[in-house]
Amino acid sequence: MDFDFSDDQEQLRDAVRKWVDKGYDFERRGRTVAAGGFDRTAYNELAELGLAGLYIPEADGGMGMGPIEGMVVMEELGRGMVLEPLAQTLIAGGVLAGYAPEALKADWLPRIASGEALVVLAYQERKARYKLDVCEAKATKAGVKWSLSAIKHVVPAGDQADAFIVPAIADGKIALFLVERSAAGVTTRGYGTQDGARAADVSLQNAPAELITTEGLTALEHAVDIGIAAACAEAVGVMDKTMAITAEYLNTRKQFGVPIGSFQALRHRAADMKMQLELARSMSYYASLKLNAPTDERRRALARAKVQLGTSMRYVGQQAVQLHGGIGVTDEYIVSHYFKKLTQLEMTFSDTLHHLGEVSARMQDTAGVFA
């Protein structure tokens, strides 16, 4: 199998990396965190690069690209710890393009692709405990119109988004709906997250909604899997940069007149960090390659990937802080922010223990090298 990236993919990587290096430095990120964790100007700059339309067909104003291009982009955004929720835009583009009726596609996809509209997934409920088939939100129909009543938690940029993709029970099963933030009956409560980004709790009280699909659980699982693959790729970028910062510190910081990177014990720990990074990278590739696989195969693969990424993120983050010593936990030094980002990503789209249970539950008669 050829794992080399195409010229177009490398050019895409280069364009995003240049933007991160020149347009989204640590100081700008700090200002964004201080201002609440979301910068619409920065999001529009991502859209100008074409990234908001990555998963949207060309006929609808997008770039018509696929999971590998998404992975490349999210890795580079991870290197800069970019706060703006592009992963949510990938989810919205993928779900609407794949499941929505034509009228809804024509109305929303061009606006998402241009950056005019930010649409995010609002699916988490307190009692669900990461289970996608547990849903208390209710949808009612009057004539041809739908209305939703729900409370959804930790919605990325929920008080800044233009619309939400919301699962709710309709006629006894989960369906997927689109609800505009400006609609009657919609209220949001925004707050900062651990990594400096922004989220919100979203309350819907008989809010008008548009039906995306009655096969809501299938579409929701696909949406979450797109998010997991994006989170895995982003985490690889975060770990890659964390590793580079740590290596530079080990080669610069001196003790007893020599760089501490010359101490064998520390070199072994750095080597273990590198091993975890490469394990994570290979599983991120695996996750992205399986995004278009049949549902059972895709779900099993994404759970496996999230388990390895969770393990690697925790190890790389902890070792980076410990190898830096006291400075590694200070807010002024960048590595502490990478550690917080990794901790947040480990909890994004369900934590490692949940996905370990998913891997176990989906294990077949043959497993591992025999699968």
Secondary structure, 3 states (H helix, E strand, C coil): CCCCCCHHHHHHHHHHHHHHHHHCCHHHHHHHHHCCCCCHHHHHHHHHCCHHHCCCCHHHCCCCCCHHHHHHHHHHHHHCCCCCCHHHHHHHHHHHHHHCCHHHHHHHHHHHHHCCCCEEECCCCCCCCCCCCCCCCEEEEECCEEEEEEEEEEEECCCCCCEEEEEEEECCEEEEEEEECCCCCEEEEEEECCCCCEEEEEEEEEEEEEEEECCHHHHHHHHHHHHHHHHHHHHHHHHHHHHHHHHHHHHHCEECCEEHHHCHHHHHHHHHHHHHHHHHHHHHHHHHHCCCCCHHHHHHHHHHHHHHHHHHHHHHHHHHHHHHHHHHHCCCCHHHHHHHHHHHHHHCCCCHHHHHHHHHHCCCCCCHHHC
